[in-house]
Amino acid sequence: MIDLIRNTGPIVLVYLGPLALYSILSVAVVLERALMLRKLNRLEESEYARIREGLMNGKRGETIGSLPASEAPIAAVVRTGIDHSRFGAEQVKEAIGSALALQTARFSRYLGVLATVGATAPFIGLFGTVLGILRAFHEIGVKGFGGPSVVANGIAEALIATAFGLGIAIPAVIAYNVFTGQVKNLNLTVGAHASELVPFMMERERADARA
């Protein structure tokens, strides 16, 4: 492969440069999202149990006070719900819905990069393929005859472009689909946890009603 690239000429940089950048961006996003989503999943489970226990067992003030320092998705959702609890159940549900939307955006951060790479890398590869074929025909026109020795470099250019474009796009699309599924599952988990904690979020309203 290295020998083929060396023999294709400087025009190869027209498509190999963007594809190399795409490759670096894809790897960076995959590593960042894999680590972040794994971390958020662990935090969600542990913090949900802690928050639920605190709200149920008379440690409401202490639990609420600890929410701003927590990075768990449920902490931000519960904090928003409690802040709106004085306005009634409908307001709490709407606030929770908005908070969940914000968390979904947080989970999906940078996934647009993978979608862009998956959608456009094959076309960059196709552009390189066209350049390679054009080079092959140019060689034929200059030398006045065809044959393997004349068109070899142009065809090699075309094949390298196709291989690089697909080789970068396919993993990006797979990673995007995997992460999209993980984001959906995490969002459903946070939503279920928030729904279970709604009665505890409304404790302030019930206390005010009793008073």
N, C-alpha and C positions, 0 to 999 in steps of 0.2 A: 504493500500500500504506500509506504514512504517513497519507494522508487517511482511508483506511478505518479505521485504528487510532484516529485522533482522533475519529471519529464513532461508535465503538462504545461508549464510556462507560467508567467506572472498573472495571466488572466484568471487563474484558479482562485486568486485572493478575492475576486469580486464576490464569490459566494462562500468560500471557506471562512472568510473573516466573520460575516454575520452568523454562520452556522456554529463557529467556535464560540462566539459570544452567547448564542442560544444555549449551547451545551453547558457552559459555565453557570448561566442563570438558572437553568433547569436543575442542575445538581444542588446549587445553593438553596433553591426553594424547597426541593424535596427533603434535604437534610433539616432545614429550619422548621418546616411544617410537621415532619415526622416527630421531631423532638418536642415541639410545642404542643401538638395534639395529644401526645402521650402524657406530657406533664399536666395538661388541663384535665384529662380523663382521671388521672390519679387524684388531683386536687378536688375535682367535683365529688368524687365518692367520699373522700375523707371529710371534706368541709360540710357536705350535706348532712352526714351523720352527726357532726359536731353541732351544727346550727340547729338541727331538729331537736337534739338532746337538750341544748341550752334553752330553746324556746318552750319546750314542754315542761322542764323541771325547775321553773322559777328563776332561771338565770337570764331573763330577757334582756335586762339592761346591759349586763356584761357581754352577752352574745352580740347584741346590736352594736355595741361599741367596738367590737373586734372586726366588724364587717369591712370597714374601709381599708384595713391592712391586708385583707385576703385577696389573692389573685384568682380564686375559684369563680367560675361563671355564676354559680348559684348565689354567691355572696353579693354580687352586684345586683342580681335580680331581686333578691330578698330586700336589700337596702332600698331599692326603688319602690317595691310594694309597701314596705313599712312607711316610707315617706308620704305615700298617698293614702294610707289607711284611714286617715281622718275624714276623707271625702266620700267614703263608702265603697262597697264591694265592686261596683262597676268601674270606678276609677282605679281601683287596685288591679283589676283584670286588664284594663287598658294599659296601665303603667307597666305591668309585667310583660304584656305583648311587645311594647316598645323596647323594654330592656332585653327581651329575648332576641329581637331583631338586631340590636346592637351587638349582642354576643355572637350571633350568627355571622355578622360581618367580621368580627374579630377572629372567629374560627377559620373563615374563608380567605383571610388576608394572603396576598401574593398568589393565590390559585389562578388569578387571571393571567399571570405570567406563563404558567404551564399551558393554559388554554390557547394563548397566543402562539406559543412555540409549536404546539401540536397542530395548529391550524395553518401556520405560515411556513414552517420549515420545509414541508414537501414542495411548496411553490418556489422557495429559494433554490432547492435542489433541482427542480424542473428548469429554472432559469439557467443554472449551470449546465444542465443537460443540453439545452438549446445552444448555449455557447460552445460546448464541446462538439456538437454536430456541425455547427457553422464553421468551426475551425477545421474539421475534417474536409468539408466541401471546399473551403478556401485552399487547403493544401492540394486538393485535386485540381482546382482551377489554376493554381500557380504552376504546378508541375505537368499538368496536361494529361495525366493518366491516374488511374486508381490502383488500388492494391493494398494489402495489409500494411506494408511498410509506410505508406503515405498517410493512411487514415488512423493508424494505431494510436497516436497521441490524442487526436480529437475524440475518438471513441473512449479511450481511457478517461479523459476528462469528463465525458458524459456519464460514464458509469460511476466514477467517484462522486460526482454531484448527486446522482440519484441515491447512492448508498448512504452518503452523509445525511442528506435530507430526511430519508426514512429512518435512519438509525437514531436521529435526534428526536424526530416527531413521535415515533411509536412509544418510547419510554415516557415521554412527556404526557401523552394522552392516557396511558395506563395509570401513571401517578395521579393525574388530575381526577380520573374516575375513582380511584381508591380513596383519595382524600375527600372527595365530594361525599362518598358514602360514610366516611368517618365523621365528617361535619354534620351530616344529617342525623346520624345516631347520637352524637353528642348533644345536638340541639334538642332531640326528642327526650333525652335523659334529663337535661336541665329543665325542660318544660314540665316533665312529670314530677320532678322534685319540687318545682315552684308551685304546682297545683296542690301537692300534698301539704305545703307549708302555708297556703293561703289562710286557713283558719287561724293560724298563729300570728300571721301578719295583721289580722283584724282584731287582735287582742286590745289594742289601744281604743278602738271604736267601742268595743263591748264594755271596757272599763269606764269610758266616758258616759255611756248609756246608763250603767248601773249607778254612777255618781249623780 
